[in-house]
């Protein structure tokens, strides 16, 4: 049930924010953690919580 709900939420976020942008941001965060600016972190946090 939780997994299904998480999947639905993920799909909703992709529709609202853009699947490509979301995935690229996650990849950037994973590969280049030392190069991230505060603004980018804020954007990613907003994307995570759907704000």
Biopython code that builds the backbone (N, CA, C, O; Angstrom):
import numpy as np
from Bio.PDB.StructureBuilder import StructureBuilder

atoms = [
    (1, "UNK", "N", (0.835, -1.200, 0.000)),
    (1, "UNK", "CA", (0.000, 0.000, 0.000)),
    (1, "UNK", "C", (0.873, 1.256, 0.000)),
    (1, "UNK", "O", (0.647, 2.177, -0.785)),
    (2, "UNK", "N", (1.870, 1.286, 0.884)),
    (2, "UNK", "CA", (2.758, 2.446, 0.949)),
    (2, "UNK", "C", (3.536, 2.617, -0.347)),
    (2, "UNK", "O", (3.710, 3.734, -0.834)),
    (3, "UNK", "N", (4.003, 1.502, -0.901)),
    (3, "UNK", "CA", (4.768, 1.564, -2.148)),
    (3, "UNK", "C", (3.894, 2.099, -3.271)),
    (3, "UNK", "O", (4.333, 2.924, -4.071)),
    (4, "UNK", "N", (2.655, 1.625, -3.325)),
    (4, "UNK", "CA", (1.733, 2.080, -4.370)),
    (4, "UNK", "C", (1.462, 3.574, -4.224)),
    (4, "UNK", "O", (1.451, 4.309, -5.211)),
    (5, "UNK", "N", (1.248, 4.011, -3.009)),
    (5, "UNK", "CA", (0.983, 5.427, -2.753)),
    (5, "UNK", "C", (2.202, 6.266, -3.137)),
    (5, "UNK", "O", (2.059, 7.326, -3.747)),
    (6, "UNK", "N", (3.387, 5.800, -2.786)),
    (6, "UNK", "CA", (4.617, 6.515, -3.123)),
    (6, "UNK", "C", (4.764, 6.634, -4.632)),
    (6, "UNK", "O", (5.192, 7.670, -5.141)),
    (7, "UNK", "N", (4.412, 5.578, -5.342)),
    (7, "UNK", "CA", (4.499, 5.588, -6.802)),
    (7, "UNK", "C", (3.555, 6.631, -7.384)),
    (7, "UNK", "O", (3.923, 7.362, -8.303)),
    (8, "UNK", "N", (2.350, 6.699, -6.857)),
    (8, "UNK", "CA", (1.368, 7.679, -7.332)),
    (8, "UNK", "C", (1.869, 9.092, -7.046)),
    (8, "UNK", "O", (1.761, 9.974, -7.899)),
    (9, "UNK", "N", (2.414, 9.309, -5.854)),
    (9, "UNK", "CA", (2.944, 10.624, -5.506)),
    (9, "UNK", "C", (4.081, 10.993, -6.443)),
    (9, "UNK", "O", (4.171, 12.133, -6.898)),
    (10, "UNK", "N", (4.943, 10.037, -6.731)),
    (10, "UNK", "CA", (6.079, 10.282, -7.618)),
    (10, "UNK", "C", (5.592, 10.691, -8.997)),
    (10, "UNK", "O", (6.142, 11.607, -9.607)),
    (11, "UNK", "N", (4.569, 10.019, -9.486)),
    (11, "UNK", "CA", (4.016, 10.346, -10.797)),
    (11, "UNK", "C", (3.427, 11.754, -10.789)),
    (11, "UNK", "O", (3.594, 12.503, -11.751)),
    (12, "UNK", "N", (2.744, 12.113, -9.718)),
    (12, "UNK", "CA", (2.158, 13.448, -9.616)),
    (12, "UNK", "C", (3.247, 14.512, -9.648)),
    (12, "UNK", "O", (3.106, 15.534, -10.320)),
    (13, "UNK", "N", (4.341, 14.265, -8.915)),
    (13, "UNK", "CA", (5.438, 15.226, -8.892)),
    (13, "UNK", "C", (6.056, 15.355, -10.276)),
    (13, "UNK", "O", (6.399, 16.455, -10.709)),
    (14, "UNK", "N", (6.199, 14.220, -10.975)),
    (14, "UNK", "CA", (6.768, 14.251, -12.320)),
    (14, "UNK", "C", (5.901, 15.097, -13.245)),
    (14, "UNK", "O", (6.423, 15.866, -14.053)),
    (15, "UNK", "N", (4.589, 14.962, -13.136)),
    (15, "UNK", "CA", (3.678, 15.727, -13.986)),
    (15, "UNK", "C", (3.794, 17.216, -13.667)),
    (15, "UNK", "O", (3.815, 18.051, -14.571)),
    (16, "UNK", "N", (3.870, 17.541, -12.383)),
    (16, "UNK", "CA", (3.888, 18.946, -11.976)),
    (16, "UNK", "C", (5.230, 19.617, -12.246)),
    (16, "UNK", "O", (5.273, 20.788, -12.623)),
    (17, "UNK", "N", (6.320, 18.888, -12.057)),
    (17, "UNK", "CA", (7.642, 19.509, -12.079)),
    (17, "UNK", "C", (8.447, 19.160, -13.314)),
    (17, "UNK", "O", (9.418, 19.842, -13.641)),
    (18, "UNK", "N", (8.050, 18.111, -13.996)),
    (18, "UNK", "CA", (8.823, 17.668, -15.155)),
    (18, "UNK", "C", (9.730, 16.516, -14.781)),
    (18, "UNK", "O", (10.662, 16.686, -13.994)),
    (19, "UNK", "N", (9.468, 15.351, -15.336)),
    (19, "UNK", "CA", (10.226, 14.146, -14.982)),
    (19, "UNK", "C", (11.712, 14.332, -15.256)),
    (19, "UNK", "O", (12.548, 13.944, -14.440)),
    (20, "UNK", "N", (12.042, 14.919, -16.391)),
    (20, "UNK", "CA", (13.451, 15.080, -16.763)),
    (20, "UNK", "C", (14.180, 15.983, -15.780)),
    (20, "UNK", "O", (15.283, 15.660, -15.337)),
    (21, "UNK", "N", (13.573, 17.108, -15.439)),
    (21, "UNK", "CA", (14.199, 18.047, -14.508)),
    (21, "UNK", "C", (14.445, 17.373, -13.173)),
    (21, "UNK", "O", (15.515, 17.526, -12.583)),
    (22, "UNK", "N", (13.464, 16.628, -12.694)),
    (22, "UNK", "CA", (13.574, 15.948, -11.419)),
    (22, "UNK", "C", (14.730, 14.955, -11.440)),
    (22, "UNK", "O", (15.563, 14.948, -10.533)),
    (23, "UNK", "N", (14.784, 14.111, -12.478)),
    (23, "UNK", "CA", (15.826, 13.091, -12.560)),
    (23, "UNK", "C", (17.205, 13.711, -12.714)),
    (23, "UNK", "O", (18.163, 13.263, -12.084)),
    (24, "UNK", "N", (17.312, 14.742, -13.549)),
    (24, "UNK", "CA", (18.603, 15.403, -13.745)),
    (24, "UNK", "C", (19.094, 16.017, -12.440)),
    (24, "UNK", "O", (20.279, 15.926, -12.117)),
    (25, "UNK", "N", (18.195, 16.636, -11.694)),
    (25, "UNK", "CA", (18.578, 17.240, -10.421)),
    (25, "UNK", "C", (19.099, 16.191, -9.454)),
    (25, "UNK", "O", (20.096, 16.412, -8.767)),
    (26, "UNK", "N", (18.424, 15.049, -9.403)),
    (26, "UNK", "CA", (18.860, 13.966, -8.517)),
    (26, "UNK", "C", (20.241, 13.469, -8.925)),
    (26, "UNK", "O", (21.093, 13.219, -8.073)),
    (27, "UNK", "N", (20.461, 13.327, -10.236)),
    (27, "UNK", "CA", (21.764, 12.873, -10.729)),
    (27, "UNK", "C", (22.853, 13.878, -10.364)),
    (27, "UNK", "O", (23.936, 13.495, -9.920)),
    (28, "UNK", "N", (22.564, 15.163, -10.553)),
    (28, "UNK", "CA", (23.539, 16.206, -10.218)),
    (28, "UNK", "C", (23.856, 16.172, -8.726)),
    (28, "UNK", "O", (25.019, 16.262, -8.333)),
    (29, "UNK", "N", (22.827, 16.041, -7.901)),
    (29, "UNK", "CA", (23.036, 15.975, -6.456)),
    (29, "UNK", "C", (23.911, 14.785, -6.089)),
    (29, "UNK", "O", (24.751, 14.879, -5.194)),
    (30, "UNK", "N", (23.713, 13.657, -6.785)),
    (30, "UNK", "CA", (24.455, 12.443, -6.476)),
    (30, "UNK", "C", (25.916, 12.535, -6.916)),
    (30, "UNK", "O", (26.815, 12.090, -6.203)),
    (31, "UNK", "N", (26.146, 13.114, -8.097)),
    (31, "UNK", "CA", (27.486, 13.093, -8.682)),
    (31, "UNK", "C", (28.359, 14.265, -8.244)),
    (31, "UNK", "O", (29.574, 14.124, -8.102)),
    (32, "UNK", "N", (27.729, 15.430, -8.028)),
    (32, "UNK", "CA", (28.514, 16.628, -7.732)),
    (32, "UNK", "C", (28.019, 17.339, -6.472)),
    (32, "UNK", "O", (27.618, 18.501, -6.541)),
    (33, "UNK", "N", (28.043, 16.662, -5.330)),
    (33, "UNK", "CA", (27.497, 17.266, -4.107)),
    (33, "UNK", "C", (28.254, 18.519, -3.673)),
    (33, "UNK", "O", (27.684, 19.386, -3.011)),
    (34, "UNK", "N", (29.539, 18.623, -4.042)),
    (34, "UNK", "CA", (30.336, 19.761, -3.596)),
    (34, "UNK", "C", (30.095, 21.011, -4.438)),
    (34, "UNK", "O", (30.503, 22.106, -4.049)),
    (35, "UNK", "N", (29.434, 20.858, -5.591)),
    (35, "UNK", "CA", (29.266, 21.980, -6.523)),
    (35, "UNK", "C", (27.875, 22.604, -6.462)),
    (35, "UNK", "O", (27.550, 23.487, -7.255)),
    (36, "UNK", "N", (27.063, 22.146, -5.527)),
    (36, "UNK", "CA", (25.671, 22.588, -5.497)),
    (36, "UNK", "C", (25.545, 23.903, -4.737)),
    (36, "UNK", "O", (26.091, 24.059, -3.645)),
    (37, "UNK", "N", (24.821, 24.841, -5.327)),
    (37, "UNK", "CA", (24.580, 26.115, -4.669)),
    (37, "UNK", "C", (23.348, 26.019, -3.770)),
    (37, "UNK", "O", (22.551, 25.086, -3.876)),
    (38, "UNK", "N", (23.215, 26.998, -2.893)),
    (38, "UNK", "CA", (22.087, 27.011, -1.969)),
    (38, "UNK", "C", (20.765, 27.055, -2.723)),
    (38, "UNK", "O", (19.803, 26.393, -2.333)),
    (39, "UNK", "N", (20.713, 27.832, -3.805)),
    (39, "UNK", "CA", (19.478, 27.953, -4.575)),
    (39, "UNK", "C", (19.070, 26.614, -5.167)),
    (39, "UNK", "O", (17.887, 26.274, -5.194)),
    (40, "UNK", "N", (20.053, 25.855, -5.640)),
    (40, "UNK", "CA", (19.740, 24.552, -6.235)),
    (40, "UNK", "C", (19.215, 23.599, -5.162)),
    (40, "UNK", "O", (18.267, 22.850, -5.400)),
    (41, "UNK", "N", (19.831, 23.630, -3.989)),
    (41, "UNK", "CA", (19.363, 22.790, -2.889)),
    (41, "UNK", "C", (17.926, 23.147, -2.521)),
    (41, "UNK", "O", (17.101, 22.267, -2.274)),
    (42, "UNK", "N", (17.640, 24.440, -2.488)),
    (42, "UNK", "CA", (16.287, 24.877, -2.153)),
    (42, "UNK", "C", (15.290, 24.384, -3.190)),
    (42, "UNK", "O", (14.204, 23.918, -2.846)),
    (43, "UNK", "N", (15.662, 24.487, -4.461)),
    (43, "UNK", "CA", (14.790, 24.023, -5.536)),
    (43, "UNK", "C", (14.525, 22.530, -5.391)),
    (43, "UNK", "O", (13.392, 22.076, -5.546)),
    (44, "UNK", "N", (15.584, 21.765, -5.091)),
    (44, "UNK", "CA", (15.442, 20.317, -4.961)),
    (44, "UNK", "C", (14.556, 19.973, -3.770)),
    (44, "UNK", "O", (13.721, 19.073, -3.861)),
    (45, "UNK", "N", (14.725, 20.675, -2.662)),
    (45, "UNK", "CA", (13.877, 20.444, -1.492)),
    (45, "UNK", "C", (12.413, 20.713, -1.843)),
    (45, "UNK", "O", (11.528, 19.947, -1.462)),
    (46, "UNK", "N", (12.166, 21.792, -2.563)),
    (46, "UNK", "CA", (10.802, 22.113, -2.971)),
    (46, "UNK", "C", (10.230, 21.029, -3.868)),
    (46, "UNK", "O", (9.057, 20.677, -3.749)),
    (47, "UNK", "N", (11.046, 20.502, -4.757)),
    (47, "UNK", "CA", (10.596, 19.441, -5.647)),
    (47, "UNK", "C", (10.247, 18.188, -4.844)),
    (47, "UNK", "O", (9.260, 17.512, -5.134)),
    (48, "UNK", "N", (11.065, 17.884, -3.828)),
    (48, "UNK", "CA", (10.822, 16.696, -3.015)),
    (48, "UNK", "C", (9.478, 16.777, -2.295)),
    (48, "UNK", "O", (8.738, 15.794, -2.236)),
    (49, "UNK", "N", (9.169, 17.943, -1.754)),
    (49, "UNK", "CA", (7.959, 18.093, -0.953)),
    (49, "UNK", "C", (6.778, 18.645, -1.746)),
    (49, "UNK", "O", (5.694, 18.850, -1.200)),
    (50, "UNK", "N", (6.995, 18.881, -3.024)),
    (50, "UNK", "CA", (5.900, 19.350, -3.868)),
    (50, "UNK", "C", (5.423, 20.747, -3.527)),
    (50, "UNK", "O", (4.244, 21.059, -3.689)),
    (51, "UNK", "N", (6.339, 21.602, -3.050)),
    (51, "UNK", "CA", (5.959, 22.959, -2.671)),
    (51, "UNK", "C", (6.035, 23.896, -3.856)),
    (51, "UNK", "O", (5.748, 25.085, -3.722)),
]
sb = StructureBuilder()
sb.init_structure("model")
sb.init_model(0)
sb.init_chain("A")
sb.init_seg("    ")
for serial, (resi, resn, name, xyz) in enumerate(atoms, 1):
    if name == "N":
        sb.init_residue(resn, " ", resi, " ")
    sb.init_atom(name, np.array(xyz, "f"), 0.0, 1.0, " ", f" {name:<3s}", serial, name[0])
structure = sb.get_structure()
